[in-house]
Amino acid sequence: MFEKVLKLVYVAVAIATVIGCGGSGGGGGSNDPRRIYIADGNDRIVRVNNMSGSGWTSFGSSGSGVGQFNFLADIAFDSLGRIYCVDYSNNRIVRIDDMTGAGWTTFGTAGSGVGQFDNPYRIAIDSTDRLYIIDSGNYRVVRIDNMTGANWVAFGAQGSGVGQFDGIQGIGLDSIGRIYITDYINDRIARIDTMAGAGWTTFGTSGSGVGQFDGAADIVFNNLGQMLVADRGGQIVQTDIMSTAGWITLPLDTVQSATYDSGGRIYAVNQNDNKLSRYDNIGGGGAVTFGTTGSGVNQFDSPSSVRLGP
């Protein structure tokens, strides 16, 4: 299923939620108070205050116990500021109260039934704090009310038709609650109105031109009715929602994840370069980078997600 992903490397993508997109940064241009969170391939969450790396804080190590992850794939935040982590290879979702790891709570086991995941990849949280989870190995989206798994609902199957996904990777919610899924190997974005699959709509075909993707990964939305898509084939795309109107691209090799801050600046993690990048806009102006390769302070190893939060 993940042939396209595995040829590139053992790390994938995301679609972010409107709640989770945005951020903070140093150096003017935005009054957004949020900080930058990165899902680092060193099996840890990293938080910095801005692009200078001030306030560097990390949490997590490799394993399957408390305080441990096995491929931390994504991060999201609920209305209380708690942090949700997608623990891909441990087939679970983890919630912590803050960057100390307090309140460690997990949900999920390996499998294909209720309460089970096969390599969960991304997570989005709606205005009522329900969780939407990409269950990549089971080719489905799962929604639960909370970390008890209450009111489990799943949608999706393997394929390329209506209600089907192949290489399902990311998820996001727009301002009216519609659900967007990046269908990675089918090179498209699918939108549904409800978890029953109502209003199924797709956008995109395979390629490198306008309206085309080569490994559509992460997706977020701004307040101008535009979406930002991290396309691992080598670009970030900004375009009107589910439309080619306003289509603009920013070249960036193996981009894993991207998001906006409230000033419209773009933050991205580039897996091969092991760094965080920020741009003033989709034109690429004002580029600033942070990070080097490694496992220490100010270092990353194949980061998979960038989010902005408390």
C-alpha positions as CSV (number, residue, x, y, z in Angstrom):
1,M,0.0,0.0,0.0
2,F,2.7,2.4,0.9
3,E,5.0,1.6,-2.1
4,K,5.2,5.2,-3.1
5,V,6.0,6.3,0.4
6,L,8.6,3.6,1.1
7,K,10.5,4.4,-2.1
8,L,11.1,7.8,-0.7
9,V,11.6,6.9,3.0
10,Y,9.8,5.5,6.0
11,V,7.9,8.6,6.9
12,A,4.8,10.1,5.4
13,V,2.4,13.2,5.5
14,A,-0.6,15.0,6.8
15,I,-3.6,17.1,6.4
16,A,-4.0,19.5,9.3
17,T,-7.1,20.8,10.9
18,V,-8.2,24.4,10.8
19,I,-8.0,24.3,14.5
20,G,-4.4,23.0,14.4
21,C,-3.0,25.3,11.6
22,G,-1.3,28.6,12.3
23,G,1.6,29.4,14.5
24,S,4.2,31.7,15.8
25,G,7.5,32.9,14.7
26,G,10.3,35.3,15.4
27,G,11.2,38.3,13.4
28,G,8.0,40.4,13.0
29,G,5.2,40.2,10.5
30,S,2.8,38.3,12.8
31,N,1.3,38.8,16.3
32,D,0.3,35.1,16.5
33,P,1.1,34.0,20.0
34,R,1.3,30.3,19.2
35,R,4.5,28.3,19.3
36,I,6.0,25.9,16.8
37,Y,5.6,22.1,17.4
38,I,7.5,19.5,15.3
39,A,7.0,15.8,15.2
40,D,10.6,14.7,15.1
41,G,11.9,11.4,13.8
42,N,13.9,11.1,17.0
43,D,10.6,10.0,18.5
44,R,10.0,13.2,20.3
45,I,7.9,16.3,20.2
46,V,9.9,19.5,19.8
47,R,8.6,22.9,20.7
48,V,10.3,26.2,20.0
49,N,9.0,29.8,20.5
50,N,10.2,31.1,17.1
51,M,12.6,30.5,14.2
52,S,15.6,31.3,16.4
53,G,14.9,28.1,18.3
54,S,14.4,30.0,21.6
55,G,12.6,28.0,24.3
56,W,13.6,24.7,22.9
57,T,11.7,22.0,24.7
58,S,11.4,18.3,23.8
59,F,9.5,15.3,25.1
60,G,9.6,11.6,24.2
61,S,12.0,8.8,23.4
62,S,11.9,5.6,21.4
63,G,9.9,2.7,22.6
64,S,6.3,1.6,23.5
65,G,6.0,2.6,27.1
66,V,4.9,5.7,28.9
67,G,6.7,8.7,27.4
68,Q,7.8,6.8,24.4
69,F,6.9,6.7,20.7
70,N,7.7,4.5,17.7
71,F,7.5,6.9,14.7
72,L,5.7,10.0,16.0
73,A,3.8,11.0,12.9
74,D,1.6,14.0,13.8
75,I,0.5,16.4,16.6
76,A,-2.8,18.3,17.3
77,F,-4.3,20.3,20.1
78,D,-7.8,20.3,21.7
79,S,-9.6,23.3,23.1
80,L,-7.9,22.9,26.5
81,G,-4.4,23.0,24.9
82,R,-3.7,19.3,25.5
83,I,-1.4,17.6,23.0
84,Y,-2.5,14.6,20.9
85,C,0.2,12.5,19.3
86,V,-0.1,9.9,16.5
87,D,2.1,7.0,17.5
88,Y,2.3,5.3,14.1
89,S,4.1,2.0,14.7
90,N,2.6,1.5,18.2
91,N,-0.8,1.8,16.6
92,R,-2.2,4.2,19.1
93,I,-3.1,7.8,19.9
94,V,-1.4,9.5,22.9
95,R,-2.7,12.5,24.8
96,I,-0.6,14.5,27.2
97,D,-1.5,17.6,29.2
98,D,1.7,19.5,28.3
99,M,5.3,19.1,27.3
100,T,6.2,17.5,30.6
101,G,4.2,14.5,29.6
102,A,1.7,14.9,32.4
103,G,-1.6,13.1,32.0
104,W,-0.2,10.4,29.7
105,T,-3.2,8.6,28.2
106,T,-3.3,6.2,25.2
107,F,-6.1,4.8,23.0
108,G,-5.8,2.0,20.4
109,T,-4.3,-1.3,19.7
110,A,-3.1,-3.1,16.5
111,G,-5.8,-4.5,14.2
112,S,-8.7,-3.6,12.0
113,G,-11.7,-3.6,14.3
114,V,-13.3,-1.1,16.6
115,G,-10.7,0.5,18.8
116,Q,-7.9,-0.7,16.6
117,F,-5.5,0.9,14.1
118,D,-3.0,-0.2,11.5
119,N,-0.4,2.5,11.3
120,P,-2.4,5.6,12.2
121,Y,-0.9,8.6,10.5
122,R,-2.6,12.0,11.0
123,I,-5.2,13.5,13.4
124,A,-7.6,16.5,13.3
125,I,-9.7,17.8,16.1
126,D,-13.1,19.6,15.6
127,S,-14.8,22.4,17.5
128,T,-16.3,19.9,20.0
129,D,-13.0,18.2,20.5
130,R,-13.9,15.0,18.6
131,L,-10.9,13.2,17.1
132,Y,-10.6,12.4,13.4
133,I,-7.8,9.9,12.7
134,I,-6.2,8.6,9.5
135,D,-6.0,4.8,9.9
136,S,-3.6,4.3,7.0
137,G,-3.2,0.6,6.9
138,N,-7.0,0.1,7.1
139,Y,-7.6,2.7,4.4
140,R,-10.1,4.6,6.5
141,V,-10.9,7.6,8.5
142,V,-12.0,7.1,12.1
143,R,-13.9,9.5,14.4
144,I,-14.2,9.1,18.1
145,D,-15.6,11.5,20.7
146,N,-12.7,11.2,23.1
147,M,-9.8,9.1,24.3
148,T,-12.2,6.4,25.6
149,G,-13.1,5.7,21.9
150,A,-16.8,6.5,22.5
151,N,-19.0,6.7,19.4
152,W,-16.5,5.1,17.1
153,V,-17.3,5.7,13.4
154,A,-15.2,4.7,10.4
155,F,-15.4,5.5,6.7
156,G,-13.4,4.2,3.8
157,A,-12.0,1.2,2.0
158,Q,-9.1,0.4,-0.3
159,G,-9.4,1.4,-4.0
160,S,-9.7,4.4,-6.3
161,G,-13.5,4.8,-6.5
162,V,-16.0,6.7,-4.5
163,G,-15.4,6.1,-0.8
164,Q,-12.1,4.6,-1.4
165,F,-8.5,5.5,-0.7
166,D,-5.0,4.2,-1.6
167,G,-2.2,5.5,0.6
168,I,-4.5,7.6,2.7
169,Q,-2.4,10.0,4.7
170,G,-3.7,13.3,6.0
171,I,-6.9,14.9,7.3
172,G,-8.3,18.4,7.9
173,L,-11.6,20.1,8.7
174,D,-12.8,23.3,7.1
175,S,-14.7,26.0,9.0
176,I,-18.1,24.3,8.4
177,G,-16.9,20.9,9.4
178,R,-16.3,19.2,6.1
179,I,-13.6,16.6,6.1
180,Y,-10.7,16.6,3.7
181,I,-8.4,13.6,3.1
182,T,-5.2,13.4,1.2
183,D,-5.4,10.3,-1.0
184,Y,-1.7,9.9,-1.5
185,I,-1.3,7.2,-4.1
186,N,-4.4,8.2,-6.0
187,D,-2.9,11.8,-6.2
188,R,-6.0,13.5,-5.1
189,I,-7.8,15.2,-2.2
190,A,-11.2,13.8,-1.2
191,R,-13.8,15.8,0.6
192,I,-16.9,14.5,2.4
193,D,-19.6,16.4,4.3
194,T,-20.1,13.7,7.0
195,M,-18.6,10.5,8.2
196,A,-21.2,8.7,6.2
197,G,-19.4,9.8,3.1
198,A,-22.1,12.3,1.9
199,G,-21.1,14.9,-0.6
200,W,-18.1,12.9,-1.8
201,T,-15.9,15.2,-4.0
202,T,-12.4,14.7,-5.3
203,F,-9.8,17.2,-6.6
204,G,-6.6,16.5,-8.4
205,T,-4.9,14.0,-10.8
206,S,-1.4,12.6,-11.1
207,G,1.3,14.8,-12.5
208,S,3.2,18.0,-12.0
209,G,1.0,20.6,-13.6
210,V,-1.9,22.8,-12.5
211,G,-4.4,20.7,-10.6
212,Q,-2.0,17.8,-10.3
213,F,-0.2,16.1,-7.4
214,D,2.7,13.7,-6.9
215,G,2.1,12.4,-3.4
216,A,-0.3,14.9,-1.9
217,A,0.5,14.9,1.8
218,D,-0.5,17.7,4.2
219,I,-3.3,20.2,3.9
220,V,-4.3,23.3,5.9
221,F,-6.6,26.2,5.2
222,N,-6.2,30.0,5.6
223,N,-8.9,32.6,6.3
224,L,-9.0,33.6,2.6
225,G,-10.6,30.5,1.4
226,Q,-7.4,28.9,0.2
227,M,-5.8,25.6,1.0
228,L,-2.1,24.7,1.3
229,V,-1.0,21.3,0.2
230,A,2.4,19.7,0.9
231,D,3.1,17.6,-2.2
232,R,6.0,15.3,-1.6
233,G,6.8,15.2,-5.2
234,G,8.6,18.5,-4.7
235,Q,6.3,21.4,-4.0
236,I,3.9,23.3,-1.7
237,V,0.7,24.2,-3.5
238,Q,-1.6,27.1,-2.6
239,T,-4.9,27.2,-4.4
240,D,-8.6,27.9,-3.8
241,I,-10.3,25.2,-1.9
242,M,-10.9,22.2,-4.2
243,S,-10.2,24.4,-7.3
244,T,-7.3,25.3,-9.5
245,A,-8.2,29.0,-9.2
246,G,-5.3,30.9,-7.7
247,W,-3.0,27.9,-8.1
248,I,0.6,28.8,-7.1
249,T,3.5,26.5,-6.2
250,L,6.6,26.8,-4.1
251,P,9.3,24.2,-4.9
252,L,10.4,22.2,-1.9
253,D,11.8,18.7,-2.2
254,T,10.2,15.9,-0.1
255,V,8.1,18.4,1.9
256,Q,6.3,16.5,4.6
257,S,4.1,19.0,6.2
258,A,3.2,22.7,6.0
259,T,1.0,25.2,7.8
260,Y,0.1,28.9,8.0
261,D,0.4,31.4,10.9
262,S,-2.2,34.1,11.4
263,G,-0.1,36.5,9.3
264,G,-0.1,34.1,6.3
265,R,3.5,33.0,6.7
266,I,4.2,29.4,5.7
267,Y,6.0,26.9,7.9
268,A,7.3,23.6,6.4
269,V,9.3,20.6,7.3
270,N,11.5,19.1,4.6
271,Q,12.4,15.6,5.5
272,N,15.6,15.2,3.6
273,D,17.1,18.5,4.9
274,N,16.0,17.8,8.5
275,K,15.1,21.4,9.1
276,L,12.2,23.8,9.7
277,S,11.6,26.5,7.0
278,R,9.5,29.6,7.1
279,Y,8.4,31.8,4.1
280,D,6.6,35.1,4.1
281,N,4.2,33.8,1.5
282,I,3.8,31.2,-1.3
283,G,6.2,33.2,-3.4
284,G,9.0,32.0,-1.1
285,G,10.1,35.5,0.0
286,G,11.7,36.0,3.4
287,A,12.9,32.4,3.7
288,V,14.3,31.5,7.2
289,T,15.5,28.1,8.2
290,F,16.2,26.5,11.6
291,G,17.8,23.1,12.5
292,T,20.4,20.7,11.5
293,T,20.7,16.9,11.3
294,G,21.0,15.1,14.6
295,S,19.4,14.2,17.8
296,G,20.4,17.0,20.1
297,V,19.2,20.5,20.7
298,N,18.3,22.4,17.5
299,Q,18.5,19.1,15.5
300,F,16.0,16.9,13.7
301,D,15.9,13.5,12.1
302,S,13.3,13.2,9.3
303,P,10.6,15.5,10.9
304,S,7.1,14.4,9.8
305,S,4.8,17.3,10.9
306,V,4.8,20.9,11.8
307,R,1.9,22.4,13.8
308,L,1.3,25.6,15.8
309,G,-0.1,25.5,19.2
310,P,-0.1,26.9,22.8
